[in-house]
């Protein structure tokens, strides 16, 4: 996969296991599945969008608004981002500008639907051994180092996200709080804003995690960090999916449990000698 036309999209998918894809300067692992407590379509969507041999975009969108409305909002977000990147590749435009345009276009299109649907989005720009995060809402992005320490953890645009960031609540308290369902910032609203992070250099064993709130409502960041530092990327991701899914279906007084759609993309550089990216610009799966 070396151009946006080779993008792999995951829309209303219920995967039974993880799938691996070489992309950019490394390997991505993807999983998406609807909530175990509902029989409506998966309202999450995701995409792997290649740009060149060592540049790519990873993106997840988590739809809100119920059933078809949520699924339509998340899929619209994915397709608008892909379209913006395809256009940028043809025109030789700046990648950061293209991602921002794609999110803005998605906001306009979802708002125009007029059905009360909305979506979060979390996107990662990969440029050789560097990455930059973009997000709207409570889908989050982590960069976990080899020893389980975080190089990056985005803050969810939600009451609980800000409460944890400011120290008013612990992460454990926020995960069981009665207001944990509220989100301040969404695609499909006139007040939508995009949070853009700095470019971060990735080391050989760093892991990028992009996920919807279905992950972060069931596993603490510490647990995610510990899982990502153990073993190869596929095994670590599968273990995380299995534990998250188990908690969604098993009530425990000691562990969080919030059934929800679950979508995760993880990424690692293919080798320690990954080529440093540049800022120059460079099939849909059935």
N, C-alpha and C positions, 0 to 999 in steps of 0.2 A: 504494500500500500504506500503510494508516494504522491498522491494528489487528492484534492477534495472529492473528485469524482469516484474515488475508491472508498469513500466513507462507509463505515458499517454502522447502521442504526438499529436500535433496539426499541421498538414501539409496541406496546401492549403484548410484550413477551412474557412467558412464564418458563424460565429456564429451569431445568432439573439439575444442572451442575454448572460449574464455572466454565468459561471458555477463554482460551489464551490467544493473543494476537500480537505479532511483532509490529511495532509502530514507532516512528521517530527513531531515537537512538537506543531504544530498549524494548521491553515487553510489557504489555498490558493484560490484565486479567479482569473479566467482566462477569457480573452476576446480576440478574434482575428477576423478581417474582412478586406476584400480588400477595396481599395479606392473607394469612391462613384462615382468617375469620370471615372472608367475604367471597362471593361468587361473581362479582362484577370485574370488568377488565382492570389490569394493572394500570394505574394512573401515572406511574413513573415512565420516563423514557431516557435513553442515553445514546451517545454516539462516540465513535472513534474517528477522527477526521484527520487524515494524513495530509501534509503539505509538501514535504520533500523527504529525502532520505533520512534526515535527522530532525525534522520539525513536524509538529502535530498539535492538535487540540483534543482534549478529553472533556466531555461534557455530560452532566446529568441534570434532568429537569424533573421536578416532583409536582404533579398536578393537584390542584385543589378545586373544589366546587362540586364534587360528587360524580362518580361513574364516568359517563361520556364527556361531561364538561371538563373534568380534570384531565382525562386522557387527551382530549383535544388541545387543551392549553399546553401540556407538556410536549406533545408531538409537534405542535406549531412552533414552540421554542426551539426544538431540535432542528427542524427543517429551515427555519429562518436563519439560524446560526450557520448551518451548512451552506445555505445559499449565499450568505454574505462572504464566507471564506472562499467559495468558488469564484465569486465575482472579484474578490481581492487578488486571487491567484492570477486571473486573466489580466487584470489591470496593473499588476505589480504594486499594489497598495500595501501600506503598513499593516502588520498583523494585529497589533493592538487596536488600531482604528477599526479594523474589520470585525473583531470580536465585539467591541462596543456597539458598532452599527447593527450587528446581528441581534444583540440583546434588545436594543432600542426598537428594531423592526418587529421583534417578537412581542414586545410590550404593546406596540400599536395594533398588531393583528389580533392579539388575545383580547385587548380592550374592545376592539371593534365587534367581536363576537356578540357582545351584549347579553351573555347568559350567566354572568356572575362567576365565570371560571377564572382561575389564576394559576400561576406556577412559580416555583422557585427555580433557580438555576445556579449551578456551580461549574465553572469551566477552568481548565488549566491549559495555559500556553506552554508547550515544550519546544525548546530551542537548543538542540544539542544537549549539554549537561546543565542547562538552566531551565527554570520554570517560573511562571507568573500566574497568580490566582485571580479570578474574577468571581464574584458571587452576588446573588440577590436572594434574600430569604434565609431559611434555616437548613438548607443543604450546605454541607461544610467540606473543607479541604484541609488535609493534614499532610505534613512532611515529617516522617518518622526516621530518625537516625539509626545507625547500626545497634546502638545500646538502648534503644527504646525512648530516647529523648526527642522532644519535638523541636524541629527547626521552624515549623509554621503550624499554627492552628487558627483558622479563621473564626470570627465571632458570629454566631447565629443572630440574624436580625429578628430577635424575639425578646419578650420580657425576660425569659429565663436566660437567654444568651447574654444579655447585658448585665443581669443580676450576678451571674457567675463571674463575668469579666471584671466587674467592679468590686467583687468580694462580698456582696450582700448575701449570697447563697453559695453553698458548696455544690459541686457537680452532682453528688448523690441526692441532695435536697431538691435540686432543680428537676431531676429525672422523675420525681414522684409528685411534683407540685401540681395543684389543680389548674394552673394557668399554662401548663407546658404545651398546650395545643395552639396557643396564639402565636401569630407571626406578624411582624410590623410591615414588612417590605416584600412585595410580590410583583412579578410580571402580570400585567392585566389591570394595573391601577395607575391613576394619574400621578401618584406620588412616588412611583418606582424610582429607585436610585441604584446605581451599580457601584459596588465596592471593588476597587482595583488595588491589588497588593504589589509589593516590590518584586523585582526579579531576584530569584534565589538560586545559588549554585548547588547542584546535587552532587553528593559524593557517591562512591561505588555502591554502598549497601543502603542508601537512603530509599525509602518507599514513599511514594505519593499515594494518598488515599482520597478519593472523591466519592461522597456518598450522600444519600438523602437522610432525613431524620429517622427513618426506620432503623438505621444502624445506631445513631447517637442516642436514641431513646431507650436502647436495650443494652448497650455496652458502654462502659466509661472510657474516656480517652486513655487512661492508664492501661486498661485491658487491651484496647486496640493496639497501643504501642508495644505491649509485651508480645502479642500475637504476631505482629509484623516483623519483629526482630528474630523470629524463630523459623528456620528452614527456608526453603525456596519460596518464591512468590506465590505459585499456584497452591502449594500446601498451606501456607499461612492464610491466604485468602479463603480457601475452602474451610479451614478451621474457624475463621471468623464468621463466615456465613452460617455454618452449622450451629455454632453457639448462639448466634443472634436468633436464628430460627427456633432453636430449642426454647429460648426464653420467651419468645412470642407465644408459644403454645403451652408453657408450663408456669403456673402461678406459684410464686415463692415469696415468703415474708421477707427474705433477705436479699432478693435480686429484683431488679426492674423487669417489668414485662409490659410491653405496649405493642400489640399486634398492628402491623402496618405493611404497606408495600415496601420492599427492600431492594435497593439498587446500589451497587458498589462497583467502582473501577479502581484498581490498584495498578501502579506502574513502577518499574525499576529500570535503571540503565542496564543495557545488555552486558557491558564490561566496564572495568575501571578506566579503560582508555577511551571512553566515549568522546567524540569530537565536540569541542566547544562550538555552540551555535553562533550564528550571526544574526543581525537585525535586518538583513536584506530579505526581500520577499522571494521568495522563490517561485462501488456498486452496491450500491445498496445491497445488503444481504437479504435474501428473501425471508 
